[in-house]
Amino acid sequence: MSECRTTTEHFEKALAEGESQKFVLSLFVAGMTPRSLRAIENARQLCEKYLEGRCELEVIDVYQQPNLAKDAQVIAAPTLVKHLPPPLQRFIGDLSDPEPILVRLAVKAEKELS
């Protein structure tokens, strides 16, 4: 039981801190395909709606800058990489469903999404 409470307390603390933390994100896309464009738009909307004023988003085309994708260990595109705040996280896909991303970023609690 104490482990569950500790985990809950840790999540709630992260959620409270998340309201003021700066997010540094990189979105890796493969060219300007419809899926890439959709991922770019979804990432921008996520930043504007949920991380307003505390998000830095960089879009990287893996065809133009393959070394950046290699350094970030990106194996699929589109992939959103959260560099800050720690821990490093990756989200693969066009980001059309923001809820699981927001929960993993500790921006929203699961109960808020219901």
Backbone torsions as a table, in degrees:
resi	resn	phi	psi	omega
1	MET	NA	-41.9	-177.6
2	SER	-63.7	-32.1	178.2
3	GLU	-64.9	-41.1	178.8
4	CYS	-63.7	-43.6	179.9
5	ARG	-64.4	-41.4	178.7
6	THR	-61.9	-43.7	178.4
7	THR	-62.8	-43.2	178.7
8	THR	-63.8	-44.3	178.9
9	GLU	-62.7	-41.1	178.9
10	HIS	-62.6	-43.4	-179.9
11	PHE	-64.2	-45.0	-179.1
12	GLU	-64.3	-37.7	176.5
13	LYS	-64.7	-45.1	178.7
14	ALA	-62.4	-38.4	178.8
15	LEU	-63.5	-44.8	179.2
16	ALA	-64.7	-43.0	178.7
17	GLU	-67.9	-31.2	-178.1
18	GLY	-62.3	-21.8	-179.6
19	GLU	-69.6	-18.3	-178.3
20	SER	-119.8	-6.4	-176.7
21	GLN	-76.8	148.8	175.5
22	LYS	-88.2	133.3	178.4
23	PHE	-105.1	129.8	175.6
24	VAL	-113.6	115.0	-174.5
25	LEU	-123.6	147.0	171.6
26	SER	-125.5	131.6	176.2
27	LEU	-109.7	117.9	179.0
28	PHE	-97.3	123.6	179.5
29	VAL	-125.1	162.0	179.4
30	ALA	-111.8	88.4	-179.6
31	GLY	74.5	-170.3	-178.9
32	MET	-106.1	52.8	177.4
33	THR	-76.0	165.4	176.5
34	PRO	-56.4	-38.6	179.6
35	ARG	-67.0	-40.2	177.7
36	SER	-64.2	-45.2	179.7
37	LEU	-62.5	-39.2	177.5
38	ARG	-63.9	-42.9	179.0
39	ALA	-63.9	-41.0	178.4
40	ILE	-61.9	-47.2	-179.7
41	GLU	-63.2	-44.1	179.9
42	ASN	-64.3	-40.3	178.7
43	ALA	-64.9	-42.8	179.1
44	ARG	-63.9	-41.5	178.1
45	GLN	-64.4	-41.2	178.3
46	LEU	-59.5	-45.7	179.2
47	CYS	-64.5	-44.9	-177.4
48	GLU	-68.8	-40.6	-174.2
49	LYS	-82.1	-41.3	-171.3
50	TYR	-110.5	-20.9	-176.6
51	LEU	-123.9	29.7	-173.9
52	GLU	-52.6	125.4	176.7
53	GLY	78.3	-1.9	-179.6
54	ARG	-136.3	32.2	-178.9
55	CYS	-133.7	132.6	174.2
56	GLU	-117.4	116.2	-176.6
57	LEU	-115.9	126.7	175.8
58	GLU	-116.3	128.9	177.2
59	VAL	-100.4	127.4	-176.6
60	ILE	-124.3	124.3	175.9
61	ASP	-88.2	117.9	-176.2
62	VAL	-65.4	-21.8	176.4
63	TYR	-74.1	-34.2	-179.0
64	GLN	-83.5	-33.2	-176.7
65	GLN	-134.9	67.2	-176.4
66	PRO	-63.4	-28.1	-179.8
67	ASN	-65.6	-35.2	178.0
68	LEU	-65.9	-38.9	177.2
69	ALA	-65.6	-41.5	178.8
70	LYS	-63.6	-46.1	-179.7
71	ASP	-61.7	-35.3	-180.0
72	ALA	-85.6	0.4	-179.3
73	GLN	56.9	43.4	177.7
74	VAL	-88.2	123.8	-177.6
75	ILE	-113.7	-4.5	179.4
76	ALA	-145.8	153.7	177.9
77	ALA	-133.9	141.3	1.8
78	PRO	-78.0	146.4	175.2
79	THR	-136.9	129.4	174.4
80	LEU	-98.5	126.8	179.4
81	VAL	-113.4	126.5	174.8
82	LYS	-97.4	113.6	179.4
83	HIS	-86.4	-45.2	180.0
84	LEU	-133.2	147.8	-6.8
85	PRO	-72.0	157.9	179.0
86	PRO	-61.3	154.5	4.1
87	PRO	-85.7	160.6	174.9
88	LEU	-61.1	135.2	178.2
89	GLN	-137.0	152.8	177.1
90	ARG	-127.1	141.4	177.6
91	PHE	-129.2	117.5	-176.4
92	ILE	-100.0	135.7	177.6
93	GLY	125.9	-174.7	-175.2
94	ASP	-87.4	5.7	174.8
95	LEU	63.5	25.9	-177.1
96	SER	-71.5	-18.8	176.8
97	ASP	-114.7	96.0	-173.8
98	PRO	-75.2	-19.5	-174.0
99	GLU	-56.2	-51.1	179.9
100	PRO	-63.6	-31.2	178.5
101	ILE	-67.5	-45.7	-178.9
102	LEU	-63.9	-36.8	177.6
103	VAL	-66.5	-46.2	179.9
104	ARG	-67.1	-27.5	175.8
105	LEU	-81.1	-5.7	-176.7
106	ALA	61.8	31.5	176.0
107	VAL	-87.3	-33.1	178.6
108	LYS	-136.0	142.7	174.6
109	ALA	-82.1	152.8	-179.7
110	GLU	-58.3	-37.1	-178.3
111	LYS	-64.3	-26.8	177.8
112	GLU	-70.9	-23.8	-174.2
113	LEU	-84.6	-14.7	-177.1
114	SER	-74.1	NA	NA
